[in-house]
Amino acid sequence: MRVPGVVAAMDVGRAAATGDIMAFTDDDAVPDPDWLWRIARHFEGDQGMGAVGGRDRLAGYDDPPIPSQAVGRVHWYGRAVGGHHRGAGTPEPTDVLKGVNVAFRRAALDPVGFDQRLRGSGAQPNWEFAVCLGIRRAGWRVLYDPAVAVAHDEGPRFGATDRRFGDLSQLSAAAHNQTYAMIRWLSPWRKPVVLTYELVVGSRIAPGVLTALEQGFRTRQWRRVLRRLGAATRGRFDALRTYGSVLRNRSQ
């Protein structure tokens, strides 16, 4: 049976691959000529390296660069920072890479896999959190190198009306996937802290209560803001239920 979606497609590729290193990019990206060479060099030089990724140069964006050590970080309290398209500097350890530009060591990826519990129509947004955090939890290193680069002409996502999750069902899926990945793979003491931060603060795209209040007072678009808050909150509570199903399966 054919199963739609990015996660299912990548899992088919993982099963069919025969090499020790698997590199992934998107159909709207063009890797630099030295992309594979740079990836291979990192894996060959460090047998504890589980995942390598780098910069995706977004077409039409001129955002100022940020230090590579700030890219892809999940702060202890749950705030997630992306910035993969802006990283500059030397290769640095990180928490989460971006799916348009990432490679995994098979020995690190296979035990974690591509989680079929992730949600989304066509695209499963934030799937990278589940894979990268799982690999890190197992003790592998995850590296962000701005020189491992692709040109990314970011196209529309199936199931989303725009790149900022204008489709509320995709926004809910994004909140679910990120929250689920963090409460599944982060250390036990961080799970309640992260969930609280997500519900109370959240992010600009998937707001929590405080961020929604700030956006509402600033834009006066209360109906839109509250709908986004509702979608994000549903996704985060659904993440708790999904994690509960993981725990039940373990106990059986």
C-alpha positions as CSV (number, residue, x, y, z in Angstrom):
1,M,0.0,0.0,0.0
2,R,1.3,3.4,-0.9
3,V,1.5,5.8,2.1
4,P,1.7,9.5,1.2
5,G,4.0,12.0,2.9
6,V,7.6,13.0,3.3
7,V,8.2,10.8,6.3
8,A,6.9,7.6,4.6
9,A,8.9,8.5,1.4
10,M,12.1,8.9,3.4
11,D,11.6,5.7,5.2
12,V,11.2,3.9,1.9
13,G,14.5,5.4,0.9
14,R,16.2,4.4,4.1
15,A,15.1,0.8,3.7
16,A,16.3,0.7,0.1
17,A,19.7,2.4,0.8
18,T,22.7,0.1,1.0
19,G,25.4,2.6,2.1
20,D,26.6,3.6,5.6
21,I,25.8,7.3,5.1
22,M,22.4,8.6,3.8
23,A,22.1,12.2,2.5
24,F,18.8,13.9,2.0
25,T,17.7,17.1,0.3
26,D,14.4,18.4,-1.2
27,D,13.1,18.7,-4.8
28,D,13.4,22.5,-4.5
29,A,17.1,22.5,-3.6
30,V,20.3,22.3,-5.5
31,P,23.4,21.1,-3.5
32,D,26.7,22.8,-4.0
33,P,29.2,20.7,-6.1
34,D,31.3,19.8,-3.0
35,W,28.2,18.9,-0.9
36,L,28.7,15.2,-0.7
37,W,32.5,15.5,-0.3
38,R,32.1,17.8,2.7
39,I,29.5,15.5,4.3
40,A,31.7,12.4,3.8
41,R,34.7,14.2,5.3
42,H,32.9,14.9,8.5
43,F,31.7,11.3,8.9
44,E,35.1,9.8,8.0
45,G,36.8,12.0,10.5
46,D,34.6,11.2,13.5
47,Q,33.1,7.7,14.0
48,G,30.8,9.2,16.7
49,M,29.2,11.5,14.2
50,G,25.5,10.6,13.8
51,A,24.2,13.5,11.6
52,V,25.7,16.3,9.5
53,G,23.9,19.2,7.9
54,G,24.4,22.8,6.9
55,R,23.1,26.0,5.4
56,D,20.3,26.3,2.9
57,R,20.6,29.6,1.1
58,L,17.0,30.8,0.7
59,A,16.3,32.5,-2.5
60,G,15.1,36.1,-2.0
61,Y,16.3,36.3,1.6
62,D,19.1,38.7,2.8
63,D,18.8,38.1,6.5
64,P,22.0,38.9,8.3
65,P,24.2,36.0,9.3
66,I,24.3,34.5,12.8
67,P,27.1,32.5,14.4
68,S,26.9,28.8,13.5
69,Q,26.9,27.9,17.2
70,A,23.5,29.6,17.6
71,V,21.9,27.6,14.8
72,G,19.5,24.7,15.4
73,R,19.5,25.0,19.2
74,V,16.9,23.8,21.7
75,H,17.4,25.8,24.9
76,W,17.0,24.0,28.2
77,Y,13.6,25.4,28.8
78,G,12.2,24.6,25.3
79,R,12.8,27.5,23.0
80,A,13.9,26.3,19.6
81,V,16.1,28.4,17.4
82,G,16.4,27.7,13.6
83,G,18.4,30.0,11.5
84,H,19.9,27.3,9.3
85,H,19.8,29.6,6.3
86,R,21.8,32.2,8.1
87,G,24.6,30.3,9.8
88,A,28.2,31.5,9.3
89,G,31.5,30.4,10.8
90,T,33.0,27.1,11.7
91,P,31.3,23.7,12.1
92,E,29.6,23.5,15.5
93,P,27.6,20.8,17.4
94,T,23.9,21.5,17.4
95,D,20.6,19.9,18.4
96,V,18.4,20.0,15.2
97,L,19.3,20.1,11.5
98,K,17.1,21.1,8.6
99,G,15.6,18.4,6.4
100,V,16.6,20.1,3.1
101,N,20.2,19.6,3.9
102,V,21.0,16.7,6.2
103,A,22.9,13.4,6.2
104,F,22.8,10.5,8.7
105,R,25.0,7.6,9.6
106,R,22.9,4.5,9.2
107,A,23.9,3.1,12.6
108,A,22.6,6.2,14.2
109,L,19.4,6.6,12.1
110,D,18.1,3.0,12.0
111,P,17.3,2.7,15.7
112,V,15.4,6.0,15.7
113,G,13.9,5.8,12.2
114,F,11.4,8.2,10.7
115,D,8.5,8.3,13.2
116,Q,5.2,7.4,11.6
117,R,3.4,9.1,14.5
118,L,4.3,12.5,13.1
119,R,1.4,14.4,11.7
120,G,0.8,16.5,8.6
121,S,-0.8,16.5,5.2
122,G,1.8,15.6,2.6
123,A,4.6,17.3,4.5
124,Q,5.2,16.4,8.2
125,P,6.6,19.7,9.5
126,N,9.3,19.6,12.0
127,W,10.1,15.9,11.4
128,E,13.8,16.8,11.9
129,F,13.2,17.3,15.6
130,A,12.2,13.7,16.1
131,V,15.2,12.3,14.2
132,C,17.9,14.6,15.4
133,L,16.9,14.6,19.1
134,G,16.6,10.9,19.0
135,I,20.0,10.5,17.6
136,R,21.5,12.9,20.2
137,R,19.7,11.1,23.0
138,A,21.5,7.9,21.9
139,G,24.9,9.6,22.3
140,W,25.7,10.4,18.7
141,R,27.0,13.9,17.7
142,V,25.0,16.2,15.4
143,L,27.0,18.8,13.5
144,Y,26.0,22.0,11.6
145,D,28.6,23.2,9.1
146,P,27.6,26.3,7.0
147,A,30.0,25.1,4.3
148,V,27.8,22.1,3.7
149,A,25.4,24.1,1.6
150,V,22.4,23.9,-0.8
151,A,20.6,26.6,-2.8
152,H,17.0,26.5,-1.6
153,D,14.3,28.0,-3.8
154,E,11.6,27.2,-1.2
155,G,8.4,26.1,-2.9
156,P,4.9,25.7,-1.6
157,R,4.2,22.7,0.6
158,F,1.5,20.3,-0.1
159,G,-1.1,20.7,2.6
160,A,0.0,24.2,3.6
161,T,-1.3,27.4,2.1
162,D,2.0,29.2,2.7
163,R,5.4,28.8,4.2
164,R,4.3,30.1,7.6
165,F,1.6,27.4,8.1
166,G,-1.4,29.5,7.0
167,D,-3.3,26.2,7.0
168,L,-4.4,25.7,10.6
169,S,-4.3,21.9,10.3
170,Q,-0.6,22.1,9.2
171,L,0.1,24.6,12.0
172,S,-1.4,22.1,14.5
173,A,0.7,19.3,13.0
174,A,3.9,21.4,13.3
175,A,3.2,22.2,16.9
176,H,2.4,18.5,17.6
177,N,5.5,17.2,15.9
178,Q,7.9,19.6,17.6
179,T,6.4,19.1,21.1
180,Y,6.1,15.4,20.7
181,A,9.7,15.1,19.6
182,M,11.0,17.2,22.5
183,I,9.0,15.4,25.3
184,R,9.9,12.0,23.8
185,W,13.6,12.5,23.4
186,L,14.7,15.2,25.9
187,S,15.7,14.2,29.5
188,P,12.9,13.5,32.0
189,W,13.3,16.7,34.0
190,R,13.1,18.8,30.8
191,K,9.8,17.3,29.6
192,P,7.4,19.3,31.9
193,V,9.6,22.4,31.5
194,V,9.4,22.2,27.7
195,L,5.7,21.5,27.6
196,T,5.0,24.5,29.9
197,Y,7.1,26.8,27.7
198,E,5.4,25.6,24.6
199,L,1.9,26.2,26.0
200,V,2.7,29.5,27.7
201,V,5.1,31.1,25.2
202,G,5.4,29.0,22.1
203,S,6.7,30.7,19.0
204,R,5.8,33.4,16.6
205,I,4.4,30.9,14.1
206,A,2.8,28.6,16.6
207,P,2.0,30.9,19.5
208,G,1.4,30.1,23.2
209,V,-0.8,32.2,25.4
210,L,1.7,35.1,26.0
211,T,2.9,35.3,22.4
212,A,-0.7,35.3,21.2
213,L,-1.6,38.1,23.5
214,E,1.4,40.1,22.3
215,Q,0.4,39.5,18.6
216,G,-3.2,40.4,19.3
217,F,-2.4,43.7,20.9
218,R,0.1,44.5,18.3
219,T,-1.9,43.6,15.2
220,R,-5.5,43.9,16.5
221,Q,-6.2,40.8,14.4
222,W,-7.6,38.9,17.4
223,R,-9.7,36.4,15.5
224,R,-6.8,35.2,13.4
225,V,-4.4,35.2,16.4
226,L,-6.8,33.2,18.6
227,R,-7.4,30.7,15.8
228,R,-3.7,30.1,15.5
229,L,-3.4,29.8,19.3
230,G,-6.2,27.2,19.3
231,A,-4.6,25.2,16.5
232,A,-1.1,25.2,18.2
233,T,-2.6,24.3,21.6
234,R,-4.5,21.4,20.2
235,G,-1.4,20.1,18.5
236,R,0.6,20.3,21.8
237,F,-2.0,18.5,23.8
238,D,-2.3,15.9,21.0
239,A,1.5,15.5,21.4
240,L,1.0,14.4,25.0
241,R,-1.5,11.7,23.8
242,T,0.9,10.6,21.2
243,Y,3.7,10.3,23.7
244,G,1.4,8.4,26.0
245,S,0.8,5.8,23.2
246,V,4.6,5.4,23.0
247,L,4.8,4.7,26.7
248,R,1.9,2.2,26.5
249,N,3.5,0.3,23.7
250,R,6.7,0.1,25.7
251,S,4.9,-1.5,28.6
252,Q,3.2,-4.2,26.6
